[in-house]
Amino acid sequence: MRYALPVAVSCFIAWGSVVRAQEVVPLPPPDPLPPGVQATPPQVNILQNLVQQPTSPPGPNAPGQPGQPFQPILPPSAGGSGPPPGYYGAPPPGYNGPPPGYYGPPPPGYYGQLPPGMVPPPPGYDGMPPVVYRRRPIAYTGDPASDPNLWMTFDALVWWSKNQPLSVPVVTTGPGSQGSNAGALGAPGTTSLNQPLRYGGTGGIWVDVGGWFDAGHRFGLEGELFSLGQQSAGFSVYDRSGTGSFVVNEPVSGVPFSTQVSAPGVQTGGVDVHTTSELWGGGFNGLFNVFRRDGLTVSLMGGFRYIELEEHLDVVANSALFTQTTYTDNLGNTLATAPAGSTVTVVDQFGVRNEFYGGQIGVKFQYMMGRWSFSGTETLAIGATHESVTINGATNVYPVNSAPVYLSGGNYATSQIGHYAVNRFAVNPGVMLNLGYQFTPFIRGTIGYNFLYLSNVMRPGNQIDNTYDGVIHPVVPMKSTSYWSQGLRLGLQISF
């Protein structure tokens, strides 16, 4: 016990020293700043304020109470009550916030010397350069003028097609002095009319619809359909005298009956040769874009192509008889007898249908120059053409005082009457070029050129056999040749 009092006194003195050491000693005011120098805002460490103890002595339930574990101060949004008043302290004496213009625009010359033609940034510009996409963003949507999501094209066509061939003479003329042999092939003075039948220009329509599947315009699909109006050509040869002095003949070598349509003292008449042609087709292609930059767009194509060419050739002979005429079959059996004054019509018909089926590849491009555009499509389809020919013939006798008599077979269509077909390998290249002008972001006017080619088709003018032997001839030649059609297009493209 004799050391207890000195120890207690020593502890009391030590505690008093600690208390005095914690007292706040006032600091002298700072020295005044030189003229023209602005005060620098104090640097506030937010993290330090969050963990420091309150400046006033903690209350009974305040965090940091001696002997209790530290509890963080939570904001009201997290379920806490927030810091007590004055927790972050007060700004130092004399601090009135940042000087005027502290957060304003950068001083003149901050961005350096601007290149010629450039203007300084507008007021409030934060100095961040604009974002430049080197690749298209995922959410890209195309410009309806230069790179639309969906497009529809409607074109009016004016096309010219390859002439209709005549592989053999279907009409001849000759001097009446040759009698029954006048106009026969090889006879003196015979003139053969077998020039190709020239088709003129014809109108048509072309419709094209396409679009992209993805926002980046990488994969798409395009379909097209076109049709030309019926083209026609032909000629007529008639005896205008009414006496038969101008000989008109349908030359068939070896035939056992007369093929004269007009002859002196026998009959008068003439021949009409007429042909028609219709072309239509369509297809669809998948699109794969491979290049798109600086107004130029290039896409690869792959798909299917169908083309149909249907043509007919009719040779019709009309005669008025001056004498009684007997009509027999190939064996000499009498089929009809027509007295003088009767009329006779002989019809020979050759019809063909060509159906091309093929897989197609190609390339499609477009280049934009302001409101103007230049575009084109080059394709190549490889496949087969189903070629079919139908031959028919008839002889119609109209006696003066009796009922008409209808006989099978004409002058060129006799024993080979029927339907025949063959499949042949074929290729179909095509070219389309367009010059366009953008009237609005959604409407473009176009004018262009098309070329279409088929390597193998049958033409009716090549399916005539003008020989007869009763054994082999006439036959169906089944001759194939090439075909083309080309022309101008004028239309509108609507895009979205």
C-alpha positions in Angstrom: 0.0 0.0 0.0 2.9 2.4 0.5 3.4 2.6 -3.3 -0.2 3.0 -4.2 -0.5 6.8 -3.6 2.7 7.6 -5.7 1.5 5.4 -8.6 -2.0 7.0 -8.6 -0.5 10.5 -8.6 1.8 9.6 -11.5 -1.2 8.2 -13.5 -3.2 11.4 -12.9 -0.4 13.6 -14.0 0.1 11.6 -17.2 -3.7 11.7 -18.0 -3.7 15.5 -17.6 -0.8 15.8 -20.0 -2.7 13.8 -22.6 -5.9 15.9 -22.3 -3.9 19.1 -22.7 -2.2 17.7 -25.8 -5.6 17.2 -27.5 -6.7 20.8 -27.0 -7.1 22.9 -30.2 -4.5 25.5 -30.5 -5.7 28.4 -32.8 -3.4 29.1 -35.8 -2.5 32.6 -36.9 -4.2 33.9 -40.1 -2.4 33.2 -43.4 -0.3 35.7 -45.1 -2.1 37.8 -47.7 -1.6 36.8 -51.4 0.3 39.0 -53.8 -1.8 41.2 -56.2 -3.1 39.3 -59.2 -2.8 35.8 -57.6 -6.0 33.9 -57.1 -6.6 31.5 -54.3 -6.4 27.8 -55.2 -9.4 25.8 -54.0 -8.4 23.4 -51.3 -8.0 19.8 -52.3 -10.7 17.8 -50.6 -10.1 14.1 -50.1 -13.5 12.6 -50.1 -12.3 9.1 -49.1 -10.5 10.6 -46.0 -13.7 12.4 -45.0 -15.7 9.2 -45.3 -13.5 7.4 -42.7 -12.4 10.3 -40.3 -14.1 10.8 -36.9 -16.5 13.6 -36.2 -15.0 16.9 -35.1 -17.2 17.1 -32.0 -17.0 14.5 -29.2 -19.0 11.4 -30.1 -22.3 11.0 -28.4 -23.5 7.9 -26.6 -24.6 6.1 -29.8 -22.3 7.7 -32.3 -20.0 5.5 -34.3 -16.4 5.3 -33.1 -17.5 5.1 -29.4 -14.5 3.8 -27.5 -14.8 0.2 -26.8 -17.3 -0.4 -29.7 -16.5 -1.7 -33.2 -16.4 0.9 -36.0 -19.7 1.0 -38.0 -19.6 2.7 -41.5 -21.9 5.7 -42.2 -24.4 4.6 -44.8 -26.4 7.0 -47.1 -30.2 7.1 -46.8 -30.5 5.3 -50.2 -28.7 2.3 -48.6 -30.8 2.3 -45.5 -28.6 4.5 -43.3 -29.2 7.9 -41.8 -26.3 9.7 -43.4 -23.6 11.7 -41.6 -24.5 14.0 -38.7 -24.6 17.7 -39.3 -21.2 19.2 -39.8 -19.6 15.8 -40.5 -17.7 17.0 -43.5 -16.7 20.2 -41.8 -16.9 23.7 -43.3 -14.9 25.4 -46.0 -11.9 27.3 -44.6 -12.4 30.9 -43.7 -12.4 33.3 -46.7 -13.1 30.6 -49.3 -15.9 31.7 -51.6 -15.8 29.0 -54.3 -13.7 28.9 -57.6 -12.9 32.1 -59.4 -15.2 33.2 -62.3 -14.6 31.3 -65.5 -12.8 28.5 -63.7 -15.0 25.8 -65.5 -15.6 27.9 -68.6 -14.3 27.3 -72.2 -10.6 27.0 -72.8 -8.6 30.2 -73.4 -7.8 31.3 -76.9 -5.2 29.3 -78.7 -5.9 26.3 -76.5 -6.4 24.0 -79.6 -3.4 25.4 -81.4 -3.3 26.9 -84.9 -6.4 25.8 -86.9 -5.8 24.7 -90.5 -7.0 27.0 -93.3 -10.8 26.7 -93.9 -11.6 25.4 -90.4 -13.5 27.4 -87.8 -13.0 27.3 -84.0 -15.3 25.1 -82.0 -18.6 26.5 -80.8 -19.1 27.9 -77.3 -19.4 25.1 -74.7 -17.4 22.6 -76.8 -15.8 20.2 -74.3 -12.7 19.5 -76.5 -13.6 15.9 -77.2 -13.1 15.0 -80.9 -16.0 13.4 -82.8 -16.2 9.7 -83.0 -15.2 8.3 -86.5 -16.3 4.7 -87.3 -13.8 2.9 -89.4 -16.3 0.0 -89.6 -20.0 0.1 -89.7 -21.6 -0.1 -86.2 -23.9 -3.0 -85.5 -27.0 -0.9 -85.5 -26.3 0.5 -88.9 -29.3 1.3 -91.1 -28.8 2.3 -94.7 -29.4 5.6 -96.5 -32.5 5.1 -98.6 -30.8 6.9 -101.5 -27.3 5.3 -101.6 -27.8 2.1 -99.6 -31.4 1.3 -98.9 -32.8 -1.4 -96.7 -35.5 -2.3 -99.2 -35.9 -1.3 -102.9 -38.4 -1.8 -105.7 -37.8 -1.0 -109.3 -40.4 -0.7 -112.1 -39.0 -0.3 -115.6 -40.6 0.1 -119.0 -38.7 -1.8 -121.7 -38.2 -1.2 -125.5 -36.3 -4.3 -126.8 -35.2 -5.7 -130.1 -34.7 -9.4 -130.7 -32.9 -11.7 -133.1 -34.7 -12.2 -136.4 -36.7 -15.3 -137.2 -34.7 -17.5 -139.5 -36.1 -19.4 -142.5 -33.8 -22.3 -143.2 -35.6 -23.2 -146.4 -37.6 -21.2 -149.0 -41.3 -21.3 -148.1 -42.5 -19.2 -151.1 -41.1 -19.0 -154.6 -42.2 -17.3 -157.8 -41.4 -17.9 -161.4 -42.4 -17.1 -165.0 -45.7 -18.6 -166.2 -43.9 -19.9 -169.2 -42.6 -22.8 -167.1 -46.2 -24.2 -166.8 -46.7 -26.6 -163.9 -43.0 -26.4 -163.2 -43.1 -22.7 -162.6 -41.7 -21.7 -159.2 -40.1 -25.1 -158.6 -36.7 -25.1 -157.0 -34.1 -25.3 -159.6 -36.4 -24.3 -162.4 -35.3 -21.4 -164.7 -36.4 -18.0 -163.4 -37.4 -19.2 -159.9 -37.1 -16.7 -157.1 -36.9 -17.9 -153.5 -38.2 -15.9 -150.6 -36.5 -17.2 -147.5 -35.0 -14.1 -146.0 -35.1 -13.9 -142.2 -38.2 -12.3 -140.8 -37.2 -9.1 -139.0 -38.9 -8.3 -135.7 -39.3 -4.6 -134.8 -38.9 -3.2 -131.3 -41.5 -4.2 -128.7 -42.4 -3.0 -125.3 -42.3 -4.8 -122.0 -42.0 -4.5 -118.3 -39.3 -5.3 -115.7 -40.0 -5.5 -111.9 -37.2 -5.9 -109.4 -37.6 -6.2 -105.6 -34.8 -6.7 -103.0 -33.6 -6.0 -99.5 -31.1 -6.8 -96.9 -31.6 -9.3 -94.0 -29.2 -7.7 -91.5 -28.6 -4.2 -90.2 -25.1 -4.2 -91.6 -26.3 -4.8 -95.1 -24.1 -7.9 -95.6 -26.6 -10.5 -96.7 -29.7 -9.9 -98.8 -32.1 -11.3 -101.4 -33.3 -9.9 -104.7 -36.0 -11.2 -107.1 -36.9 -10.1 -110.6 -39.5 -10.7 -113.3 -39.7 -9.4 -116.9 -41.9 -9.8 -119.9 -41.9 -8.6 -123.4 -45.0 -8.0 -125.5 -45.6 -10.2 -128.4 -43.4 -9.5 -131.4 -44.6 -10.3 -134.9 -43.2 -10.2 -138.4 -44.2 -11.6 -141.8 -44.9 -11.1 -145.5 -47.5 -11.9 -148.1 -47.1 -12.8 -151.8 -50.3 -12.6 -154.0 -51.3 -12.6 -157.6 -52.9 -9.2 -158.0 -54.0 -9.8 -161.6 -56.7 -12.3 -160.6 -55.8 -14.5 -163.6 -52.9 -16.4 -162.2 -50.4 -14.8 -164.4 -48.1 -14.2 -161.5 -47.0 -17.6 -160.3 -46.8 -18.2 -156.5 -45.6 -21.6 -155.3 -44.8 -23.4 -152.0 -41.8 -25.4 -153.1 -41.7 -29.0 -151.8 -39.3 -31.3 -153.7 -40.6 -34.8 -154.6 -44.2 -34.2 -153.4 -46.7 -36.2 -155.6 -49.1 -33.3 -155.8 -49.0 -29.7 -157.1 -48.0 -27.0 -154.6 -48.8 -24.1 -156.8 -51.0 -21.5 -155.2 -51.3 -19.3 -158.3 -50.7 -20.4 -161.9 -52.0 -19.2 -165.3 -55.4 -20.8 -166.2 -55.4 -23.0 -163.1 -55.9 -20.8 -160.0 -55.1 -17.5 -158.5 -54.1 -16.8 -154.9 -51.2 -16.1 -152.6 -49.3 -17.0 -149.4 -49.2 -15.4 -146.0 -46.2 -16.0 -143.8 -46.5 -14.9 -140.3 -44.4 -15.4 -137.1 -44.8 -14.4 -133.5 -42.4 -14.4 -130.6 -42.9 -13.9 -126.8 -40.1 -13.8 -124.2 -40.4 -13.6 -120.4 -38.5 -14.8 -117.4 -37.4 -14.2 -113.9 -35.3 -15.4 -111.0 -33.9 -14.7 -107.6 -30.5 -14.1 -106.2 -28.9 -14.1 -102.8 -26.7 -11.0 -102.2 -23.4 -10.9 -100.4 -21.8 -7.5 -100.0 -18.0 -7.5 -100.3 -17.2 -3.8 -100.6 -18.8 -0.5 -99.5 -16.8 2.7 -99.3 -16.6 6.2 -100.7 -19.9 5.8 -102.6 -19.0 2.5 -104.2 -20.9 -0.7 -103.3 -20.0 -4.2 -104.7 -22.0 -7.3 -104.0 -21.7 -10.9 -105.3 -24.8 -12.7 -106.5 -25.9 -16.4 -106.6 -29.3 -17.9 -107.4 -31.7 -19.3 -110.0 -32.8 -18.2 -113.5 -35.8 -19.2 -115.7 -36.4 -17.9 -119.2 -39.1 -18.9 -121.6 -39.2 -18.2 -125.3 -42.3 -19.2 -127.3 -42.5 -18.7 -131.0 -44.9 -19.7 -133.9 -44.5 -19.7 -137.6 -47.6 -20.1 -139.8 -47.6 -20.5 -143.6 -51.1 -20.1 -145.0 -52.0 -20.5 -148.8 -55.3 -19.4 -150.2 -56.4 -20.2 -153.8 -59.5 -19.8 -156.0 -59.8 -22.6 -158.6 -60.4 -22.0 -162.3 -60.7 -25.7 -163.1 -61.8 -28.8 -161.2 -59.1 -30.0 -158.9 -58.8 -33.4 -157.2 -57.0 -33.8 -153.8 -55.4 -37.2 -152.9 -53.4 -38.6 -150.0 -49.8 -39.7 -150.3 -50.9 -43.1 -151.6 -53.0 -41.6 -154.4 -56.4 -42.1 -152.8 -58.9 -39.4 -153.6 -59.8 -37.2 -150.6 -61.8 -34.4 -152.2 -62.9 -33.0 -155.5 -63.4 -29.3 -155.9 -65.1 -27.9 -159.0 -64.2 -24.6 -160.6 -65.0 -21.7 -158.4 -64.1 -23.5 -155.2 -61.6 -22.2 -152.8 -58.8 -24.0 -150.9 -56.8 -23.1 -147.8 -53.6 -24.9 -146.9 -52.2 -24.3 -143.4 -48.8 -25.3 -142.1 -48.0 -24.5 -138.5 -44.7 -24.8 -136.5 -44.6 -23.8 -132.9 -41.7 -24.0 -130.4 -41.3 -23.5 -126.7 -37.9 -23.1 -125.1 -37.6 -23.3 -121.3 -34.3 -22.5 -119.7 -33.5 -23.5 -116.1 -30.1 -22.6 -114.7 -28.1 -21.7 -111.7 -26.8 -18.2 -111.7 -23.8 -16.2 -110.4 -22.9 -12.6 -110.9 -21.8 -9.3 -109.5 -23.7 -6.1 -108.8 -22.2 -2.7 -108.3 -23.3 0.9 -107.7 -21.4 4.2 -107.6 -23.0 7.3 -106.2 -21.9 10.8 -107.3 -24.1 13.3 -105.4 -27.5 12.9 -106.9 -26.2 10.8 -109.8 -25.6 7.1 -109.7 -24.2 4.5 -112.1 -25.0 0.9 -111.5 -24.7 -2.4 -113.3 -25.3 -6.1 -113.0 -23.4 -8.9 -114.8 -24.7 -12.4 -114.6 -24.0 -15.9 -116.0 -26.5 -18.7 -115.7 -25.6 -22.3 -116.6 -28.2 -25.0 -117.1 -30.3 -26.6 -119.7 -33.0 -25.7 -122.2 -36.0 -27.9 -122.6 -36.8 -27.4 -126.4 -40.1 -28.6 -127.8 -41.7 -28.3 -131.2 -45.3 -28.9 -132.3 -46.1 -29.4 -136.0 -49.5 -29.3 -137.5 -51.0 -29.1 -141.0 -54.4 -29.0 -142.7 -56.0 -28.6 -146.1 -59.5 -27.2 -146.1 -61.5 -27.5 -149.3 -64.6 -25.3 -149.8 -66.6 -26.7 -152.8 -69.0 -24.4 -154.5 -72.1 -26.6 -154.1 -71.2 -28.9 -151.2 -70.0 -29.0 -147.6 -66.4 -28.2 -146.7 -63.9 -31.0 -146.6 -61.2 -30.8 -143.9 -58.1 -32.9 -144.6 -55.1 -33.6 -142.4 -51.7 -32.3 -143.6 -50.5 -29.3 -145.5 -47.7 -28.8 -147.9 -44.8 -28.8 -145.3 -46.5 -30.6 -142.4 -47.5 -34.0 -143.6 -46.2 -37.2 -142.1 -44.2 -35.5 -139.4 -47.2 -33.9 -137.6 -46.8 -34.2 -133.9 -44.9 -33.0 -130.8 -41.2 -33.5 -130.2 -38.8 -32.4 -127.4 -35.2 -32.5 -126.5 -33.0 -31.1 -123.6 -29.8 -29.3 -124.4 -27.0 -27.7 -122.3 -27.2 -23.9 -122.4 -25.6 -20.8 -120.9 -27.3 -17.5 -120.3 -25.1 -14.4 -119.8 -26.7 -11.1 -119.2 -25.7 -7.5 -118.7 -27.7 -4.6 -117.2 -26.4 -1.0 -116.9 -28.3 2.0 -115.4 -27.7 5.7 -115.0 -29.8 7.2 -112.2 -30.8 10.5 -110.8 -32.0 10.9 -107.2 -35.2 13.1 -107.2 -35.8 12.5 -103.5 -34.2 10.3 -100.8 -36.7 7.6 -101.7 -37.3 8.0 -105.5 -34.7 7.6 -108.2 -35.3 7.8 -112.0 -33.2 5.5 -114.2 -32.4 4.9 -117.8 -30.4 1.9 -118.9 -29.5 -0.9 -121.3 -30.1 -4.6 -121.1 -28.6 -7.5 -123.1 -29.7 -11.1 -122.8 -28.3 -14.2 -124.6 -29.2 -17.9 -124.8 -26.8 -20.3 -126.4 -29.3 -23.0 -127.4 -32.9 -22.6 -128.5 -35.1 -23.9 -131.2 -36.7 -21.5 -133.7 -39.7 -22.5 -135.8 -38.2 -21.3 -139.0 -35.5 -23.9 -138.7 -37.9 -26.9 -138.2 -39.2 -27.0 -141.8 -38.2 -29.9 -144.2 -39.2 -29.1 -147.7 -38.3 -32.4 -149.2 -40.6 -35.5 -149.6 -39.7 -39.1 -150.4 -42.3 -41.0 -148.5 -39.7 -42.9 -146.5 -37.4 -40.6 -144.5 -38.5 -37.2 -145.4 -40.0 -35.0 -144.2 -38.3 -35.1 -140.9 -38.2 -32.8 -137.9 -34.7 -31.2 -138.0 -34.7 -30.3 -134.3 -32.1 -27.7 -135.2 -30.9 -25.5 -132.4 -29.3 -22.0 -132.6 -28.5 -19.0 -130.4 -30.8 -16.2 -129.4 -30.4 -12.7 -128.1 -32.6 -9.8 -127.1 -31.5 -6.3 -126.1 -32.8 -2.8 -125.6 -33.5 0.2 -123.4 -35.2 0.5 -120.1 -36.7 3.6 -118.4 -38.1 3.5 -114.9 -38.3 4.4 -111.2 -36.7 3.0 -108.1 -38.5 3.3 -104.8 -36.3 2.7 -101.8 -36.6 2.7 -98.0 
